[in-house]
């Protein structure tokens, strides 16, 4: 059946601290989102930390609001958050030399109540496409400081 995770990686010509700064700022999430589902930050701190809660305005067909909680946090290395459905978004940052970083984004739905249905739906493939686009947008923002084109 699989491990109920979708994961992709990219190498970014920026140090982990630069990437971590972007990922821990929830106001940047709509900027880097490649899926088109994250519409705006609604609530939360300017910088996320372990246990932080933040809300996002989303749209997947219809608009909705989702509340997230940071559940994993290691400065300049790892951040992950989940929402009520227990889906987890995780970013791992691994230095690869010359100031570059391998960023791995994982959508983990292994703890989601509907994981069996989700697993056979088109969502894992859509998530993979969204993750690939997000990683490209994150790379552009980290390397140039500019907001990536849609």
N, C-alpha and C positions, 0 to 999 in steps of 0.2 A: 504493500500500500504506500510506502514511502515514510519519510520522517516528518511530514507536515511542515516543511520549511522551504522557503524560496530565498536563495542567497546569490549575490553577485558581488564582484570586486572590481576595483579600478586603482591604478597608481596615479597619485596626484603629486605634482611638483610643488609641494608645500609641506612644512613640518606638521606633526600631529597637533601641536598647540593651535595653529591657525585653523585647522579643520574642526578641532574641538570647540573653539570659540564660536564658530558658525553653528554647529550642531546644538550647543547649549543655549542658543538664543532662539526661543520659540517664534520670535517675529521673523526669523529668517526661513522658517519651515515652508511658508507659502512660496518663497522665492526659489528655493531649491527643489520643491516638489515637481517631479516629472510626470506624475500620474494625472495631474489636473484636478485631483479631488480635494486638496487642501486649499481652501479659499482664503482664510484669514485667521489670525490669532485673535481670540476673544478675551482670554484671561490667562494670568500666570505671571511669574516673575520675569525680570529681564534676563536672568541667567538661571538655567536649570541646575539642580543638584539632586542628590539622592532624596527621594520622597517628595520632590516638587510635584505640584499638580498644575496642569495647564489645559485650557480649552481651545478647541479649534472649530471654526465654521468649515464644514465639509460639503461636498456635493458628489454623489455617485448616483446619477439619475435624478435624484431629488435632494434638495438641501437638508442638512441636519447638523446638529452640534454634537461634538464628542469630547469627553473629558478624559485626560490621560494622567498617569502617574509614573514618575521616573522610578524604575525598580532595579536598575544596575547603573553604577557610576564609578568610574576610575579615571581621574583627571588625565587628559591627553591620551587615553587609551580606549575607553569604552563608555557608551551611554545606551540605555534601553528604556523604553517606556511601554506601558500597556494601557488598554482601556477596559471598560466593564466586560466586554466580550472575551477578555483575556488574550487577545491577539497582542503580540509583542513585536515592536520595531527595534532593531538592535544595530548599532554602528560600532565596529571594531577598527581601531587605528593602529597599524603596525609600521614602524619606521623601516624603510628599505634601503637607506643609505643616500648620500648626497642631498639630504634635506627632503627627500621624497617620502611619501606615506602610502601604504596600501590600505584603502578603505574598503571594508566589507560591510554591506548592508544586508540584513536578514529580516524577512517577515516570517515570524514563527507563530503558526496557528495550532501548534500541537496541544495546547491546553484549552482551546476554544470548544465550547459545548457542541457546536455543529461541524467539527473538523472533518468528519467522514463525508458529509455532503459538500463541504467547501473543497475538499480534496478532488472530487470528481467533477467539480464545476469549472467554468472557464477562468475563475479568479486566480489560481496560481500562475497561469500563463500571463494574465493581465498584470499581476503583481511583478512578475519578472521584467516585463516591458517597462513598467513604471519605475522599478528600481534602477534599471539601466539608464533611463532618462534622468532620474534624480542624481545618480552618481556623476553623469556628464555635467549637469548643472552645478553640482557641488564643486567639481573640478574647475570649471570656468570661474566661479566666484572666488575660490581659494587662490587660484593662480593669477587672476587679473584684478580682483577686487571689484569687478563690474558685475552687475546683475545680468545673468545669462538671458539670451533671447529665448522666447517661448517656442 
